[in-house]
Amino acid sequence: MRFGIDLPPQIKVFGAFFVYSFCMGSIFPRLPDIQTAMGVGEGALGLALIGSACGTLISLTFAGHFVERIGYRRVLLSAIPLLSVLYALASWAQTPLAFFLLLVPVGLTIGTIEIIINVEADRVEHAIGRRIMSRAHAFWSLGFFAAGLVGSFIAQSGLEVHIHLMLMIPVVILATLLVLGRFEPAPHRSGGSVDEPPRFARPTLPIMALVGVCLSAMLMEGAGIDWSAIYMRNLFDAEPFFAGLAVATVAGSQGVARFFADSFVERFSPVLVARALLTLLGIGVLLAFFAPVAWVAYLGFALIGVGSSALFPLAMSAAAQQTDRPASVNVAALAQFSFTAFLLGPPLLGYIAEHFGIQWVFGVGFPLVLLGFVTAHVLGPKPIAREVTP
């Protein structure tokens, strides 16, 4: 007898995104405490955080066959609780090297979960005949928001980081069984390609232009997750609760915006929506960089969350509509480059923070916002070629 609640397939997808991100997001409000415990600067902490990024990139590249062989249900029901265990183990690290090494298996697990839930969301979309991908990612943001709030309260209570994350293990196990205990993967898309995708998809000039559109969003979203709590502590001497609240602000505003993104794209053009989001993102980056008081910084974080909400999905849709190669190859090329920036960029910003000041973690994003404006036109529909008669 299977344990759990019998839910419609799209609700199971939303629940998977929420539980996974709630588990993943628990550690980020506690990064100031982890940094203090190790007694290191932002540069060393940033290099340690790359362990998770390395593991994720490896997993995204090679885990597909493993997942297909073992089965989506078995892997998902074990990987999400395993992720909470691995985070708890990583929190015991006493040195940046140990933290790096302990975060590599965290990243391997994250990549595996990412493959399953995103493919499942795509298949459920096809099965039920309506879009759910943006809303699924909204639940990812809301799970991070919930984890940020819970982590902020626990940090304020003074509970040790490793005890906090160990207590999260039974919570995540229970939530996984309740929401996903009766999970069964949706059938493959009918007519889908069965060819093995390339390990590395070569980027073309149009794909690199699309990378330019979403690069600022990917980098600033990651910066908000990794560094906003330390930013509030360093610049405004914020209490643990208010430091962690910065992480929740980025994720919460992003989640709300993602709920409504699809309707705006349908009503207005993708180019107009992208430039509006880039404007909000640019304002948010400037507010975070120049913030004279804490509430201005929180406003900046909220605008960063909204501004980064839909740029990557817009770029992915445009990549899929390119006609020079199969859609899967163009999508893979964009995803590989963008996820590399999202995973590796924010940890490397630690060196900028240590040598120039924590506010420069966000300041470096403004030129990338301008780059997005310059390249946003590639999101528009391609003109239809007209035959010229002699």
Order of alpha helices (4+ residues) and beta strands (2+ residues): alpha-alpha-alpha-alpha-alpha-alpha-alpha-alpha-alpha-alpha-alpha-alpha-alpha-alpha-alpha
